[in-house]
Amino acid sequence: MSISGIANTALSGMRAQATRIGAIANNIANTSTPDYARLNTSLTSVEPSGVQAVVIPTTSDVDPATELTDLIGAEQSYKANAVVFDTGADMWEMLMSIKRD
């Protein structure tokens, strides 16, 4: 995989987790709303490499403990993708400095 491919994969992961965090925030904000349909986020892989988030309304009620647990998972996934993105950028910078020399 190329360095740009690594960066694109990490970026798609960060976008997917941001979508997931948005759905979680919406669920928490609407905990007391009557007849609110909880939003669930499904992650699917896309070609050539990456991930996409799809938000799907469900029939279940909002449980704040579940939402907070999901939020922690989304945060950790976002951070992991950010580290991969930074590492790819560092690799790119190193290659460019070698090319100049």
NUFI-686100 format. One record per residue: residue number from 1; x, y, z of N, C-alpha, C in turn. Coordinates in steps of 0.1 Angstrom, whole numbers, padded with zeros to 4 digits. Atoms other than C-alpha are relative to their C-alpha. Layout:
SITE,NUM,X,Y,Z,X,Y,Z,X,Y,Z
...
//
This chain:
SITE,1,0009,-0012,0000,0000,0000,0000,0009,0012,0000
SITE,2,-0008,-0013,0001,0013,0035,-0008,-0003,0008,0012
SITE,3,0002,-0009,-0012,0017,0062,0018,-0013,0008,-0002
SITE,4,0012,-0008,0002,-0011,0082,0002,-0012,-0010,0003
SITE,5,0011,0010,-0003,-0033,0050,0005,-0002,-0002,0015
SITE,6,0001,0000,-0015,-0024,0048,0042,-0007,0012,0006
SITE,7,0006,-0013,-0005,-0034,0084,0047,-0015,0000,-0003
SITE,8,0015,0001,0004,-0067,0079,0028,-0008,-0009,0008
SITE,9,0007,0010,-0009,-0076,0048,0048,-0002,0006,0014
SITE,10,0001,-0006,-0014,-0069,0066,0081,-0010,0011,0000
SITE,11,0010,-0012,0001,-0089,0097,0069,-0014,-0006,-0001
SITE,12,0014,0006,0000,-0119,0075,0060,-0004,-0005,0013
SITE,13,0003,0005,-0013,-0117,0059,0094,-0004,0011,0009
SITE,14,0003,-0011,-0009,-0117,0093,0111,-0014,0006,-0004
SITE,15,0013,-0005,0004,-0147,0104,0090,-0011,-0009,0005
SITE,16,0010,0010,-0005,-0166,0072,0099,-0002,0001,0015
SITE,17,0001,-0002,-0015,-0159,0077,0136,-0007,0013,0003
SITE,18,0007,-0013,-0002,-0170,0113,0134,-0015,-0001,-0003
SITE,19,0014,0003,0002,-0203,0101,0119,-0006,-0007,0011
SITE,20,0005,0008,-0011,-0206,0076,0146,-0002,0008,0013
SITE,21,0001,-0009,-0012,-0200,0102,0173,-0012,0009,-0001
SITE,22,0012,-0009,0002,-0226,0125,0157,-0013,-0008,0003
SITE,23,0012,0008,-0003,-0252,0097,0159,-0001,-0003,0015
SITE,24,0001,0002,-0014,-0243,0090,0195,-0005,0013,0007
SITE,25,0004,-0013,-0006,-0246,0127,0204,-0015,0002,-0002
SITE,26,0014,-0002,0003,-0280,0128,0187,-0009,-0009,0009
SITE,27,0007,0009,-0009,-0291,0097,0207,-0001,0006,0014
SITE,28,0000,-0005,-0014,-0281,0113,0240,-0008,0012,0001
SITE,29,0008,-0012,0000,-0297,0146,0231,-0015,-0003,0000
SITE,30,0014,0004,0002,-0330,0128,0223,-0004,-0011,0010
SITE,31,0004,0011,-0009,-0331,0104,0253,-0014,0001,0005
SITE,32,0013,-0002,-0005,-0363,0119,0266,-0011,0003,-0010
SITE,33,0010,-0003,0010,-0380,0125,0233,-0009,-0011,-0003
SITE,34,0009,0011,0002,-0411,0105,0229,0001,-0005,-0015
SITE,35,0000,0007,0013,-0411,0080,0200,0012,0002,-0008
SITE,36,-0013,-0002,0007,-0375,0087,0192,0006,-0013,-0004
SITE,37,-0006,0012,0005,-0358,0060,0171,0015,0002,0001
SITE,38,-0014,0000,-0002,-0323,0053,0183,0008,-0002,-0013
SITE,39,-0009,0001,0012,-0296,0058,0156,0011,-0010,0003
SITE,40,-0011,0010,-0001,-0272,0029,0151,0009,0002,-0012
SITE,41,-0010,-0002,0010,-0240,0033,0131,0006,-0013,-0005
SITE,42,-0006,0012,0006,-0229,0005,0108,0012,0004,-0008
SITE,43,-0012,-0003,0008,-0194,0005,0094,0002,-0011,-0010
SITE,44,-0002,0010,0011,-0187,-0011,0060,0013,0004,-0007
SITE,45,-0012,-0003,0007,-0155,-0014,0041,-0003,0004,-0014
SITE,46,0002,-0005,0013,-0152,0004,0008,0013,-0003,-0008
SITE,47,-0012,0002,0008,-0128,-0003,-0021,0006,0013,-0005
SITE,48,-0010,0010,-0001,-0099,0001,-0027,0004,-0003,0015
SITE,49,-0003,0002,-0015,-0093,0006,0011,-0007,0011,0007
SITE,50,0006,-0010,-0009,-0112,0024,0038,-0013,-0005,0006
SITE,51,0012,0004,-0007,-0144,0024,0057,-0010,0011,-0001
SITE,52,0011,-0009,0001,-0178,0041,0055,-0010,-0002,0011
SITE,53,0010,0001,-0010,-0203,0048,0082,-0014,0002,-0006
SITE,54,0013,-0001,0004,-0240,0043,0076,-0009,0001,0012
SITE,55,0008,-0002,-0012,-0265,0056,0102,-0014,-0006,-0003
SITE,56,0012,0007,0002,-0296,0034,0106,-0009,0002,0012
SITE,57,0009,-0001,-0011,-0326,0042,0128,-0005,-0014,0004
SITE,58,0004,0012,-0005,-0336,0013,0151,-0013,0001,0008
SITE,59,0012,-0001,-0008,-0366,0004,0172,0003,0000,0015
SITE,60,-0003,0001,-0014,-0347,0002,0205,0001,0014,0007
SITE,61,-0001,-0013,-0008,-0347,0028,0233,0014,0004,0002
SITE,62,-0014,-0005,-0003,-0317,0049,0241,0003,-0003,0014
SITE,63,-0005,0003,-0013,-0297,0037,0270,0013,0008,0002
SITE,64,-0012,-0008,-0002,-0272,0063,0283,0013,-0008,0002
SITE,65,-0013,0007,-0003,-0247,0037,0295,0005,-0006,-0013
SITE,66,-0004,0006,0013,-0247,0020,0260,0006,0011,-0008
SITE,67,-0005,-0011,0008,-0242,0054,0244,0014,0005,0004
SITE,68,-0013,-0005,-0005,-0213,0064,0266,0011,-0011,-0003
SITE,69,-0010,0011,0004,-0196,0030,0260,0003,0001,-0015
SITE,70,-0002,-0002,0014,-0201,0035,0223,0009,0012,-0003
SITE,71,-0007,-0012,0001,-0187,0070,0226,0015,-0002,0003
SITE,72,-0014,0003,-0004,-0155,0057,0243,0006,-0008,-0011
SITE,73,-0006,0008,0011,-0150,0031,0215,0002,0009,-0012
SITE,74,-0002,-0008,0012,-0155,0057,0188,0012,0010,0002
SITE,75,-0011,-0009,-0003,-0131,0081,0205,0014,-0007,-0002
SITE,76,-0012,0007,0001,-0104,0054,0207,0003,-0004,-0014
SITE,77,-0002,0003,0014,-0109,0044,0171,0004,0012,-0008
SITE,78,-0004,-0012,0006,-0107,0080,0160,0015,0003,0003
SITE,79,-0014,-0003,-0004,-0074,0085,0179,0009,-0010,-0007
SITE,80,-0008,0010,0007,-0060,0053,0164,0002,0004,-0014
SITE,81,-0001,-0004,0014,-0068,0065,0129,0009,0013,-0001
SITE,82,-0008,-0012,0000,-0053,0099,0137,0015,-0003,0001
SITE,83,-0014,0004,-0001,-0020,0082,0148,0005,-0006,-0013
SITE,84,-0004,0006,0013,-0019,0062,0116,0002,0011,-0011
SITE,85,-0001,-0011,0009,-0025,0094,0096,0013,0008,0002
SITE,86,-0012,-0008,-0004,0003,0113,0115,0012,-0008,-0004
SITE,87,-0012,0009,0004,0027,0083,0109,0002,0001,-0015
SITE,88,-0002,0000,0015,0020,0083,0072,0005,0014,-0004
SITE,89,-0005,-0013,0003,0026,0121,0071,0015,0001,0003
SITE,90,-0014,0000,-0004,0059,0116,0089,0008,-0008,-0010
SITE,91,-0007,0008,0010,0069,0089,0065,0001,0008,-0013
SITE,92,0000,-0008,0013,0060,0111,0035,0011,0011,0002
SITE,93,-0010,-0011,-0002,0081,0140,0050,0014,-0006,0000
SITE,94,-0014,0007,0000,0111,0116,0055,0004,-0003,-0014
SITE,95,-0003,0003,0014,0109,0104,0019,0003,0013,-0008
SITE,96,-0002,-0013,0008,0107,0140,0006,0014,0005,0004
SITE,97,-0013,-0005,-0004,0138,0149,0027,0011,-0008,-0006
SITE,98,-0010,0009,0006,0157,0119,0013,0001,0003,-0015
SITE,99,0000,-0003,0014,0147,0128,-0022,0007,0013,-0003
SITE,100,-0007,-0013,0002,0160,0164,-0018,0015,-0002,0001
SITE,101,-0014,0001,-0003,0193,0152,-0005,0007,-0008,-0011
//
